[in-house]
């Protein structure tokens, strides 16, 4: 088909048009040449319209790409001096790094390998352009405005200029274009001139005759490395697999008309496996890896199949947050909402809950309820359960507590649980009840380590800080420890494990909690907070200091304010408006002194620094508090985590297992968390301490107990 047979619009934007289907794909299928000024080399994989490539290549198509390397200003200045040997080294190192990063990312390795195959077969050729230092801004802009020209075998051409989202993690046939202006050569004199100008400019760059721009052939060493990575692969097979993945992403996208956000690979695998499991199961995905979005994809699928949806959340913050998230992601169909809990009481009257949860008619309905509202007998009696109902449970481990297990009476045909850590620590009965109801964990498990390696979460530097007890606290610690050992010795029977004794003895459990409270409330945490802020805080940074309790929060907040720092509180019982506080923090930075806000659900992705003072024996809380700081945010390249690790003087005798100590459990998890950091040597001292006490941290890092906080109406 000729380009002229298409009726292209003069402009497209992704909010109103499908740029891929309306422009990008038909233009490529009809062309035999595609010239493109891209951004960085790594972004070239985004400009290939995968599902149109086979037709393009069948036309004898060739692609010429001019892109820029990721180099520092110093290297850029060195290259403009014209020393070819230096230039070759800089280019080789820069491009090799980008190439390695592409192949290292699971989500991009297949497209990168397809690109390598097309380079090896001569379909794609690449040159590298480096603007001279001090070049005019308009010329600089040409490397950010993504200019392209499609040409067909009859000599007709269509040019476009547009912005492209190169940080988008998925791949789309639209090349991730946000908006474009289109100018066909056959439209009118003005557009024909624009095409000629764009073509002429591209050719001058390609032929190295454009002033103020240094253009280099693709380095031989990098080309060889790229071609080597294509060995044993067929680009047609790879393109077919990529196109299938794109199609799958479109299928599950919650907004069908303008799929500005699509599920990632691990989310797609989970959704497909959930369907294969009868639309039942638990997603065990790390904090910050997109569990909520994955569930919203499933919710949209249910609404399209005329199902009713019931979403359960553990807190009043999440009650509103879930509604906002669904509204933001499902915009192309009308949805009505029923809120239950935290003052929303309309569900209790006029059979409202029954009307909302019965088999769907012409209206799309979603009920969102706080768990402690949903577990009541009145709520359970009025839910119309059955095969028509999808039940989504956020932080699903919460409904395993004795008080909430009543929820498991809801006989929903489709069930989806969400939790970074669905196992209830120290509660095998509650864990078994959850797993039986939901049908187990849906593969693949997506851990915090997986999320960091896949670039879903921000990389981080970890700074564990050893803190000692005061003499008075140390004496109390020793006294309680002796009492714990005495009680264990009294109860111990031949062959019985210490963990079993503790699990069956409430008195020992209370002593362990009392001892843990010493660590949580350690007095030396307060001066540590001021010391760290004085040493490292800079204006406009966004810090969170995560405290253990209200008293500790108040002491630290007063101390920071007295020392002239821009600090403010954030917690559920504060007098001020929490949303306004978060909005101010996001805009202007400062120091947020908080309790509990990082445990479940509250998102503050702009945070770049955190000081964790709160101690916990629960592995879930430990990982959630730290993992939530790692959410991605524009221009947030790394996170910095400072972690107060309390270290009493400890001795374990035969009557106490180290795994029962909050100190040893937290020490073990800190070592694990440090091993995933950009500075893994940070935990060397902690390993020495673990060895000193004969502790195998791998064996006890998952020990712990549940803290089932409740949220009432």
C-alpha positions as CSV (number, residue, x, y, z in Angstrom):
1,X,0.0,0.0,0.0
2,X,1.3,3.5,-0.8
3,X,1.7,6.2,1.8
4,X,-0.6,8.5,-0.2
5,X,-3.6,6.1,0.3
6,X,-3.6,6.9,4.1
7,X,-5.6,9.8,5.4
8,X,-3.2,10.9,8.1
9,X,-4.2,13.6,10.6
10,X,-2.0,16.7,11.0
11,X,-1.4,15.9,14.6
12,X,-1.9,13.1,17.2
13,X,-1.7,12.9,21.0
14,X,-2.0,9.8,23.0
15,X,-4.9,11.1,25.1
16,X,-7.2,11.3,22.1
17,X,-5.7,9.0,19.5
18,X,-4.1,5.6,19.2
19,X,-0.8,6.8,17.6
20,X,0.3,3.3,16.9
21,X,-2.8,2.1,15.0
22,X,-3.6,5.4,13.4
23,X,-0.2,6.5,12.2
24,X,2.9,4.6,13.2
25,X,2.1,1.1,12.1
26,X,0.4,1.9,8.8
27,X,3.2,4.3,7.9
28,X,5.9,1.7,8.5
29,X,4.0,-1.1,6.7
30,X,3.7,1.1,3.6
31,X,7.4,2.3,3.5
32,X,10.7,1.0,2.3
33,X,12.9,3.6,4.2
34,X,12.7,5.0,7.6
35,X,15.1,7.8,8.8
36,X,15.0,8.7,12.4
37,X,16.7,11.1,14.8
38,X,16.3,9.3,18.1
39,X,17.4,10.2,21.6
40,X,20.1,8.1,23.3
41,X,21.2,4.8,21.7
42,X,19.4,2.8,24.4
43,X,16.1,4.3,23.2
44,X,16.4,2.9,19.7
45,X,14.4,-0.2,20.7
46,X,11.4,2.1,21.4
47,X,11.2,3.4,17.8
48,X,10.7,0.0,16.1
49,X,7.1,-0.7,15.3
50,X,7.4,-4.4,16.1
51,X,4.2,-5.7,14.5
52,X,4.9,-3.8,11.3
53,X,8.5,-4.8,10.9
54,X,7.9,-7.9,8.9
55,X,6.0,-6.0,6.2
56,X,8.5,-3.3,6.2
57,X,11.4,-5.7,5.7
58,X,9.5,-7.5,3.0
59,X,9.3,-4.1,1.2
60,X,13.1,-4.1,1.2
61,X,13.0,-1.6,4.0
62,X,16.1,0.0,5.6
63,X,16.2,2.0,8.8
64,X,18.8,4.7,9.4
65,X,19.1,6.0,13.0
66,X,21.1,8.9,14.3
67,X,21.3,8.9,18.1
68,X,23.4,10.3,20.9
69,X,25.6,8.5,23.5
70,X,25.1,9.0,27.2
71,X,28.3,10.9,28.0
72,X,29.3,13.5,30.7
73,X,29.9,17.1,29.9
74,X,33.6,16.5,30.4
75,X,33.6,13.7,27.8
76,X,31.5,15.8,25.5
77,X,34.1,18.6,25.7
78,X,36.9,16.2,25.1
79,X,35.2,14.8,22.0
80,X,34.7,18.3,20.5
81,X,38.5,18.8,20.6
82,X,38.7,16.2,17.8
83,X,41.1,13.7,19.3
84,X,39.9,10.6,17.4
85,X,41.6,8.1,19.7
86,X,40.0,9.6,22.8
87,X,36.7,9.9,20.9
88,X,36.7,6.2,20.0
89,X,37.3,5.2,23.6
90,X,34.6,7.4,25.0
91,X,32.0,6.2,22.4
92,X,32.9,2.6,22.9
93,X,32.6,2.8,26.7
94,X,29.4,4.8,26.6
95,X,27.6,2.6,24.0
96,X,28.9,-0.6,25.5
97,X,27.4,0.4,28.9
98,X,24.0,1.2,27.3
99,X,24.1,-2.1,25.4
100,X,24.9,-4.1,28.5
101,X,22.1,-2.3,30.5
102,X,19.6,-3.2,27.7
103,X,20.5,-6.9,27.8
104,X,20.6,-7.0,31.6
105,X,17.0,-5.9,31.9
106,X,14.6,-8.8,31.5
107,X,11.9,-6.6,30.0
108,X,14.2,-5.2,27.3
109,X,16.6,-8.0,26.5
110,X,14.4,-9.6,23.8
111,X,13.8,-6.3,22.0
112,X,17.6,-5.6,22.3
113,X,18.4,-8.9,20.7
114,X,15.9,-8.3,17.9
115,X,17.7,-5.0,17.3
116,X,21.0,-6.8,17.2
117,X,19.6,-9.3,14.6
118,X,18.4,-6.4,12.4
119,X,21.8,-4.7,12.6
120,X,23.5,-8.0,11.7
121,X,21.3,-8.4,8.6
122,X,21.9,-4.8,7.5
123,X,18.3,-3.7,8.0
124,X,19.3,-1.1,10.6
125,X,22.3,1.2,10.5
126,X,23.2,3.5,13.2
127,X,25.4,6.7,13.5
128,X,26.2,8.6,16.6
129,X,25.9,12.4,16.8
130,X,27.4,14.6,19.5
131,X,26.4,18.3,19.5
132,X,29.4,20.6,19.9
133,X,29.8,22.4,23.3
134,X,28.0,25.8,23.3
135,X,25.8,24.9,20.4
136,X,22.6,26.9,19.9
137,X,19.5,25.7,21.9
138,X,17.4,25.2,18.7
139,X,20.0,22.7,17.4
140,X,20.2,21.0,20.8
141,X,16.4,20.6,20.6
142,X,16.6,18.5,17.5
143,X,18.1,15.7,19.5
144,X,15.1,15.8,21.9
145,X,12.3,16.3,19.4
146,X,12.1,12.9,17.7
147,X,12.2,13.7,14.0
148,X,11.4,10.9,11.6
149,X,10.6,10.5,7.9
150,X,8.9,7.5,6.2
151,X,9.4,7.0,2.5
152,X,7.7,4.5,0.2
153,X,8.8,3.0,-3.1
154,X,7.0,5.6,-5.1
155,X,8.9,8.5,-3.6
156,X,6.1,9.7,-1.4
157,X,7.2,10.6,2.2
158,X,5.6,11.6,5.5
159,X,7.5,13.3,8.2
160,X,6.7,13.7,11.8
161,X,8.1,15.5,14.8
162,X,7.1,14.5,18.3
163,X,7.9,13.9,22.0
164,X,8.6,10.4,23.2
165,X,8.5,8.9,26.6
166,X,11.8,7.0,26.7
167,X,11.5,6.1,30.4
168,X,8.3,4.0,29.8
169,X,9.2,0.5,31.0
170,X,7.1,-1.4,28.6
171,X,7.2,-1.5,24.8
172,X,4.5,-0.3,22.4
173,X,4.1,-0.3,18.7
174,X,3.7,3.5,18.9
175,X,7.3,3.9,19.9
176,X,6.0,5.4,23.2
177,X,5.2,8.6,21.3
178,X,3.3,11.1,23.5
179,X,2.3,13.5,20.7
180,X,3.4,14.2,17.1
181,X,2.9,16.6,14.3
182,X,2.6,14.9,10.9
183,X,3.5,16.5,7.5
184,X,2.9,14.4,4.3
185,X,4.8,15.4,1.2
186,X,1.6,15.3,-0.9
187,X,-0.6,17.4,1.3
188,X,0.3,20.9,0.3
189,X,3.3,23.1,-0.5
190,X,4.1,23.9,3.1
191,X,4.1,20.2,4.3
192,X,6.1,19.2,1.2
193,X,8.7,21.8,2.2
194,X,8.8,20.5,5.8
195,X,9.5,17.0,4.5
196,X,12.3,18.2,2.2
197,X,13.8,20.2,5.1
198,X,13.7,17.2,7.5
199,X,15.1,14.9,4.9
200,X,17.9,17.4,3.9
201,X,18.8,17.9,7.6
202,X,19.0,14.2,8.2
203,X,21.1,13.6,5.1
204,X,23.6,16.3,6.1
205,X,23.9,14.7,9.6
206,X,24.3,11.2,8.0
207,X,27.0,12.5,5.6
208,X,28.8,14.4,8.4
209,X,28.4,17.8,6.7
210,X,26.2,19.5,9.3
211,X,28.0,22.3,11.2
212,X,28.2,22.2,15.0
213,X,27.5,18.4,15.1
214,X,30.1,15.7,15.3
215,X,28.8,12.5,13.7
216,X,30.6,9.1,14.1
217,X,30.1,5.8,12.5
218,X,29.0,3.1,14.9
219,X,32.2,1.8,16.6
220,X,33.3,-1.5,15.1
221,X,33.9,-3.1,18.5
222,X,30.4,-2.2,19.7
223,X,28.9,-3.3,16.4
224,X,30.7,-6.7,16.7
225,X,29.5,-7.1,20.3
226,X,25.9,-6.3,19.2
227,X,26.1,-8.8,16.3
228,X,27.6,-11.5,18.5
229,X,24.5,-11.2,20.7
230,X,22.3,-12.0,17.7
231,X,24.0,-15.4,17.0
232,X,21.5,-18.2,17.2
233,X,18.4,-16.0,17.1
234,X,15.9,-15.2,14.4
235,X,14.6,-11.7,14.4
236,X,11.2,-12.8,13.0
237,X,10.7,-15.2,15.9
238,X,11.7,-12.5,18.4
239,X,9.5,-9.9,16.8
240,X,6.5,-12.3,16.9
241,X,7.1,-12.9,20.6
242,X,7.5,-9.2,21.3
243,X,4.3,-8.5,19.4
244,X,2.5,-11.2,21.4
245,X,3.7,-9.6,24.6
246,X,2.4,-6.1,23.4
247,X,-0.9,-7.7,22.5
248,X,-1.2,-9.3,25.9
249,X,-0.4,-5.9,27.5
250,X,-3.2,-4.3,25.6
251,X,-5.5,-7.1,26.5
252,X,-5.0,-6.5,30.2
253,X,-4.6,-2.7,30.1
254,X,-7.3,-1.2,32.4
255,X,-7.9,1.8,30.1
256,X,-8.8,0.4,26.7
257,X,-9.1,3.5,24.6
258,X,-5.9,5.2,25.7
259,X,-3.6,2.6,27.3
260,X,-1.2,5.1,28.8
261,X,-0.1,2.4,31.3
262,X,0.2,-1.3,30.6
263,X,1.2,-4.2,32.9
264,X,4.8,-5.3,33.0
265,X,6.1,-8.7,32.2
266,X,5.8,-10.1,35.8
267,X,2.3,-8.6,36.1
268,X,1.2,-10.2,32.8
269,X,2.6,-13.6,33.8
270,X,0.7,-13.3,37.2
271,X,-2.6,-12.3,35.5
272,X,-2.4,-15.1,33.0
273,X,-1.5,-17.7,35.6
274,X,-4.3,-16.4,37.9
275,X,-6.8,-17.1,35.0
276,X,-5.3,-20.5,34.5
277,X,-5.8,-21.1,38.3
278,X,-9.6,-20.5,37.9
279,X,-9.2,-16.8,38.7
280,X,-8.1,-17.6,42.2
281,X,-4.8,-17.0,44.0
282,X,-2.5,-14.7,45.9
283,X,0.0,-12.3,44.2
284,X,3.2,-12.4,46.3
285,X,4.8,-9.3,44.9
286,X,7.2,-6.9,46.5
287,X,6.1,-3.5,48.0
288,X,6.2,-1.0,45.2
289,X,6.2,-3.5,42.3
290,X,2.6,-2.7,41.2
291,X,0.3,-5.1,43.0
292,X,-2.5,-2.5,43.1
293,X,-2.2,-1.9,39.3
294,X,-2.2,-5.6,38.6
295,X,-5.4,-6.0,40.6
296,X,-6.9,-3.1,38.7
297,X,-6.2,-4.9,35.5
298,X,-8.1,-7.9,36.9
299,X,-10.9,-5.6,38.0
300,X,-11.3,-4.2,34.5
301,X,-11.4,-7.7,33.1
302,X,-14.1,-8.6,35.6
303,X,-16.2,-5.5,34.8
304,X,-15.9,-6.2,31.1
305,X,-17.4,-9.7,31.9
306,X,-20.2,-8.1,33.9
307,X,-18.9,-9.3,37.2
308,X,-19.5,-7.4,40.5
309,X,-16.3,-6.4,42.4
310,X,-15.7,-6.2,46.1
311,X,-12.3,-4.8,47.3
312,X,-11.2,-5.2,50.9
313,X,-8.5,-2.9,52.4
314,X,-6.9,-2.8,55.9
315,X,-7.1,0.9,56.6
316,X,-9.1,4.1,56.0
317,X,-6.2,5.6,54.1
318,X,-6.3,2.8,51.6
319,X,-10.1,3.0,51.4
320,X,-9.8,6.3,49.6
321,X,-6.5,5.5,47.9
322,X,-7.9,2.5,46.1
323,X,-10.9,4.5,44.8
324,X,-8.5,7.1,43.4
325,X,-6.3,4.5,41.9
326,X,-9.1,2.8,40.1
327,X,-10.6,6.1,38.9
328,X,-7.2,7.1,37.5
329,X,-6.7,3.9,35.6
330,X,-10.2,3.1,34.4
331,X,-11.4,6.2,32.7
332,X,-13.1,5.0,29.5
333,X,-16.2,3.4,31.1
334,X,-18.5,4.7,33.8
335,X,-18.1,3.0,37.2
336,X,-20.1,3.6,40.3
337,X,-18.6,3.1,43.8
338,X,-19.9,2.1,47.2
339,X,-17.6,2.9,50.1
340,X,-17.9,1.0,53.4
341,X,-16.3,2.0,56.7
342,X,-14.7,5.2,58.2
343,X,-18.0,7.0,58.3
344,X,-19.3,5.7,55.0
345,X,-22.5,4.0,56.3
346,X,-24.9,4.1,53.4
347,X,-24.3,0.4,52.8
348,X,-26.1,-0.5,56.0
349,X,-29.5,0.8,54.8
350,X,-32.1,0.0,52.1
351,X,-30.4,-3.2,51.1
352,X,-27.7,-1.1,49.5
353,X,-24.9,-3.6,49.9
354,X,-27.1,-6.4,48.4
355,X,-27.9,-4.2,45.4
356,X,-24.2,-3.4,44.9
357,X,-22.9,-6.9,45.1
358,X,-25.6,-8.8,43.3
359,X,-25.0,-10.0,39.7
360,X,-24.3,-7.0,37.5
361,X,-26.9,-5.5,35.2
362,X,-26.1,-2.6,32.9
363,X,-24.0,-0.7,35.5
364,X,-20.4,-1.3,36.5
365,X,-20.2,-1.4,40.3
366,X,-17.3,-1.6,42.7
367,X,-17.7,-1.9,46.5
368,X,-14.6,-0.9,48.6
369,X,-14.6,-1.8,52.3
370,X,-12.3,-1.7,55.3
371,X,-11.6,-5.2,56.5
372,X,-12.8,-4.5,60.0
373,X,-16.1,-3.4,58.6
374,X,-16.4,-6.3,56.2
375,X,-15.7,-8.9,58.9
376,X,-18.9,-8.0,60.8
377,X,-21.9,-10.3,60.7
378,X,-24.2,-7.6,59.2
379,X,-21.8,-7.0,56.3
380,X,-21.3,-10.8,55.6
381,X,-25.1,-11.4,55.7
382,X,-25.8,-8.7,53.1
383,X,-23.1,-9.5,50.6
384,X,-24.6,-11.4,47.6
385,X,-21.9,-13.9,46.9
386,X,-21.6,-16.4,44.1
387,X,-19.8,-17.0,40.8
388,X,-20.6,-13.4,39.7
389,X,-18.4,-11.8,42.4
390,X,-14.7,-10.9,42.2
391,X,-13.2,-10.4,45.7
392,X,-9.9,-8.5,45.8
393,X,-8.1,-8.3,49.2
394,X,-5.3,-5.9,49.7
395,X,-2.6,-6.9,52.3
396,X,-4.4,-10.3,52.3
397,X,-2.3,-11.6,55.3
398,X,-4.5,-9.3,57.5
399,X,-7.7,-11.4,57.0
400,X,-6.0,-14.4,58.6
401,X,-6.3,-12.9,62.1
402,X,-9.0,-14.6,64.3
403,X,-11.0,-11.3,64.4
404,X,-11.1,-11.0,60.6
405,X,-11.4,-14.7,59.5
406,X,-15.2,-14.2,59.2
407,X,-14.5,-12.6,55.8
408,X,-13.6,-16.1,54.5
409,X,-17.3,-17.0,54.7
410,X,-17.9,-14.8,51.6
411,X,-18.2,-17.4,48.8
412,X,-16.8,-15.3,45.9
413,X,-16.4,-17.1,42.6
414,X,-13.2,-15.2,41.8
415,X,-10.6,-14.3,44.4
416,X,-7.4,-12.3,44.2
417,X,-5.2,-11.6,47.3
418,X,-2.3,-9.2,47.4
419,X,0.6,-9.2,49.7
420,X,4.4,-8.8,49.6
421,X,4.5,-11.5,52.3
422,X,1.3,-13.5,52.6
423,X,2.6,-15.9,55.3
424,X,1.4,-14.8,58.8
425,X,4.5,-15.0,61.1
426,X,3.9,-17.2,64.1
427,X,0.3,-18.0,62.9
428,X,0.3,-21.2,60.8
429,X,-3.5,-21.6,61.4
430,X,-4.2,-18.2,59.9
431,X,-1.8,-18.7,57.0
432,X,-3.4,-22.0,56.2
433,X,-6.9,-20.5,56.2
434,X,-5.9,-17.7,53.8
435,X,-4.1,-20.1,51.4
436,X,-7.0,-22.6,51.4
437,X,-9.5,-19.8,50.6
438,X,-7.5,-18.2,47.8
439,X,-5.9,-21.3,46.4
440,X,-2.2,-20.5,47.2
441,X,0.3,-18.2,45.6
442,X,0.2,-17.5,41.9
443,X,3.6,-17.7,40.2
444,X,5.9,-16.0,39.7
445,X,6.7,-14.6,43.1
446,X,8.3,-11.2,42.6
447,X,10.6,-10.3,45.4
448,X,12.1,-7.0,46.5
449,X,15.4,-8.2,45.0
450,X,13.6,-9.0,41.7
451,X,12.0,-5.6,41.6
452,X,15.4,-3.8,42.1
453,X,17.1,-6.0,39.4
454,X,14.3,-5.4,37.0
455,X,14.4,-1.6,37.5
456,X,10.9,-1.6,38.9
457,X,12.2,-0.1,42.1
458,X,15.0,2.5,42.7
459,X,18.5,1.3,43.5
460,X,19.7,2.3,47.0
461,X,22.6,2.8,49.4
462,X,22.2,1.3,52.8
463,X,23.7,2.7,56.0
464,X,23.1,0.6,59.1
465,X,23.8,2.5,62.3
466,X,24.6,0.5,65.5
467,X,22.8,2.0,68.5
468,X,23.4,0.8,72.1
469,X,21.1,0.8,75.1
470,X,21.5,3.0,78.1
471,X,22.8,1.3,81.2
472,X,19.3,1.3,82.7
473,X,17.8,-0.2,79.5
474,X,20.6,-2.8,79.4
475,X,19.9,-3.9,83.0
476,X,16.2,-4.3,82.3
477,X,17.0,-6.2,79.1
478,X,19.2,-8.7,81.1
479,X,16.5,-9.1,83.8
480,X,13.8,-10.0,81.4
481,X,16.1,-12.3,79.4
482,X,16.8,-14.2,82.6
483,X,13.1,-14.6,83.3
484,X,12.5,-15.8,79.7
485,X,15.2,-18.5,80.1
486,X,13.8,-19.5,83.5
487,X,10.3,-19.9,82.1
488,X,11.5,-21.9,79.0
489,X,13.5,-24.2,81.3
490,X,10.4,-24.9,83.4
491,X,8.3,-25.8,80.3
492,X,10.9,-27.7,78.3
493,X,10.3,-31.3,77.6
494,X,12.6,-33.8,75.9
495,X,12.7,-33.3,72.1
496,X,10.5,-30.2,72.2
497,X,11.7,-27.1,70.3
498,X,12.0,-23.8,72.0
499,X,9.8,-22.2,69.3
500,X,7.0,-24.7,70.1
501,X,7.2,-23.9,73.8
502,X,7.0,-20.2,73.2
503,X,4.1,-20.6,70.7
504,X,2.0,-22.4,73.4
505,X,2.9,-20.2,76.4
506,X,1.3,-16.7,76.5
507,X,3.4,-15.7,79.6
508,X,6.7,-16.2,77.7
509,X,5.2,-14.4,74.7
510,X,4.4,-11.4,76.9
511,X,7.9,-11.3,78.3
512,X,9.3,-11.4,74.7
513,X,7.1,-8.4,73.8
514,X,8.2,-6.5,77.0
515,X,11.8,-7.1,76.0
516,X,11.2,-6.0,72.5
517,X,9.6,-2.8,73.8
518,X,13.0,-1.8,75.3
519,X,14.5,-1.9,71.8
520,X,11.6,-0.1,70.2
521,X,11.8,2.8,72.8
522,X,15.6,2.9,73.1
523,X,16.4,6.5,74.3
524,X,19.6,6.8,72.1
525,X,17.5,6.8,69.0
526,X,16.4,10.4,69.6
527,X,19.9,12.0,69.6
528,X,20.9,9.8,66.7
529,X,18.1,11.4,64.6
530,X,19.4,14.9,65.2
531,X,23.0,13.7,64.5
532,X,22.1,12.2,61.1
533,X,20.0,15.1,60.0
534,X,22.7,17.6,61.0
535,X,25.3,15.6,59.1
536,X,23.5,14.7,55.9
537,X,20.3,16.7,55.4
538,X,20.3,19.4,52.6
539,X,17.6,21.9,51.8
540,X,14.9,20.6,49.4
541,X,15.7,17.0,50.0
542,X,12.8,14.8,51.0
543,X,13.5,12.8,54.2
544,X,11.3,10.5,56.3
545,X,12.1,9.7,59.8
546,X,10.1,6.6,60.7
547,X,9.4,6.4,64.5
548,X,8.2,3.7,66.7
549,X,5.6,5.5,68.7
550,X,3.9,8.9,69.3
551,X,6.1,9.9,72.2
552,X,9.3,9.3,70.1
553,X,7.8,11.2,67.2
554,X,7.0,14.2,69.4
555,X,10.5,14.3,71.0
556,X,12.3,14.1,67.6
557,X,10.0,16.7,66.0
558,X,10.6,19.1,68.8
559,X,14.3,18.5,68.7
560,X,14.5,19.2,64.9
561,X,12.3,22.3,65.1
562,X,14.4,23.7,67.9
563,X,17.5,23.2,65.7
564,X,15.9,25.1,62.8
565,X,15.0,22.3,60.5
566,X,12.0,22.2,58.2
567,X,10.2,19.3,59.9
568,X,6.6,18.3,60.2
569,X,4.6,15.3,61.5
570,X,2.6,12.8,59.6
571,X,0.4,10.1,61.3
572,X,-3.2,9.0,61.5
573,X,-4.1,11.0,64.6
574,X,-2.5,14.4,63.6
575,X,-4.6,17.6,63.9
576,X,-3.6,18.9,60.5
577,X,-4.7,17.8,57.0
578,X,-2.5,14.7,56.1
579,X,-3.1,15.2,52.3
580,X,-2.0,18.8,52.5
581,X,1.1,17.7,54.4
582,X,2.0,15.2,51.8
583,X,1.4,17.7,49.0
584,X,3.7,20.3,50.7
585,X,6.3,17.6,51.2
586,X,6.2,16.6,47.6
587,X,6.6,20.2,46.3
588,X,9.1,21.7,48.7
589,X,10.8,18.8,50.5
590,X,11.7,18.8,54.2
591,X,11.7,16.2,56.9
592,X,8.5,14.2,57.5
593,X,8.5,12.6,61.0
594,X,6.1,9.7,61.0
595,X,4.7,6.6,62.5
596,X,3.1,3.6,60.7
597,X,2.8,5.5,57.4
598,X,5.2,3.1,55.6
599,X,3.7,-0.2,56.9
600,X,0.9,-0.6,54.4
601,X,-0.3,1.4,51.5
602,X,0.6,5.0,51.9
603,X,2.7,6.1,49.0
604,X,5.3,8.8,49.2
605,X,7.4,8.0,46.1
606,X,9.2,11.4,46.1
607,X,11.1,10.4,49.3
608,X,14.9,10.2,48.6
609,X,16.2,9.7,52.1
610,X,14.9,7.7,55.1
611,X,16.0,7.2,58.7
612,X,14.3,4.1,60.1
613,X,14.1,4.2,63.9
614,X,11.2,1.8,64.3
615,X,12.2,-1.7,65.3
616,X,10.1,-4.7,64.4
617,X,10.2,-8.5,64.9
618,X,7.9,-8.9,61.9
619,X,9.8,-9.4,58.6
620,X,6.9,-7.9,56.7
621,X,7.2,-4.6,58.5
622,X,10.9,-4.5,58.1
623,X,10.9,-5.0,54.4
624,X,7.8,-2.8,53.7
625,X,9.2,0.1,55.6
626,X,12.4,0.1,53.6
627,X,10.9,-1.1,50.3
628,X,8.4,1.7,50.2
629,X,11.2,4.3,50.1
630,X,12.4,2.6,46.8
631,X,9.4,3.6,44.7
632,X,10.5,5.2,41.4
633,X,10.0,9.0,40.9
634,X,11.3,11.4,38.3
635,X,14.9,12.3,38.8
636,X,15.2,10.0,41.7
637,X,18.2,7.9,40.7
638,X,19.1,6.4,44.1
639,X,17.6,6.2,47.6
640,X,19.6,6.6,50.8
641,X,18.4,4.5,53.8
642,X,19.8,5.1,57.3
643,X,18.8,2.3,59.6
644,X,19.1,2.3,63.4
645,X,20.0,-1.3,64.5
646,X,19.8,-1.6,68.3
647,X,22.5,-3.8,69.7
648,X,22.2,-4.7,73.4
649,X,24.9,-6.8,75.1
650,X,23.5,-10.2,74.4
651,X,24.2,-13.7,75.6
652,X,22.1,-16.8,74.6
653,X,22.2,-19.8,76.8
654,X,20.7,-23.2,76.1
655,X,17.2,-22.2,77.1
656,X,16.7,-19.5,74.5
657,X,16.8,-19.5,70.7
658,X,18.3,-16.5,69.0
659,X,15.4,-16.5,66.5
660,X,13.1,-15.4,69.3
661,X,15.1,-12.1,69.8
662,X,13.9,-9.0,68.0
663,X,17.5,-7.9,67.9
664,X,18.8,-11.0,66.1
665,X,15.8,-11.1,63.7
666,X,16.3,-7.5,62.7
667,X,20.1,-7.9,62.5
668,X,19.6,-10.8,60.1
669,X,17.2,-8.9,57.9
670,X,19.4,-5.9,57.9
671,X,22.3,-8.0,56.6
672,X,20.0,-9.4,53.8
673,X,18.8,-5.9,52.9
674,X,22.4,-4.6,52.8
675,X,23.4,-7.4,50.4
676,X,20.9,-6.0,47.8
677,X,22.3,-2.5,48.1
678,X,24.7,-0.6,45.8
679,X,27.2,-0.7,48.7
680,X,26.9,-4.3,50.0
681,X,30.1,-3.9,52.1
682,X,27.9,-1.8,54.4
683,X,26.9,-4.8,56.5
684,X,30.5,-6.1,57.2
685,X,30.3,-5.1,60.8
686,X,26.8,-6.6,61.2
687,X,28.1,-10.0,59.8
688,X,30.9,-9.9,62.4
689,X,28.4,-9.4,65.2
690,X,26.2,-12.3,63.9
691,X,29.3,-14.5,63.8
692,X,30.3,-13.5,67.3
693,X,27.0,-14.9,68.6
694,X,27.0,-17.9,66.3
695,X,24.0,-16.6,64.5
696,X,23.2,-18.0,61.0
697,X,21.1,-15.0,59.7
698,X,19.7,-17.0,56.8
699,X,18.0,-19.4,59.3
700,X,16.3,-16.7,61.3
701,X,15.6,-13.8,59.0
702,X,12.0,-15.0,58.4
703,X,11.1,-15.5,62.1
704,X,8.6,-13.1,63.6
705,X,5.1,-12.4,65.0
706,X,2.0,-10.7,63.6
707,X,0.7,-7.3,64.9
708,X,-3.0,-7.2,63.9
709,X,-3.9,-3.6,64.2
710,X,-7.6,-3.0,63.6
711,X,-9.5,-0.2,61.8
712,X,-13.0,0.5,63.1
713,X,-16.0,2.2,61.5
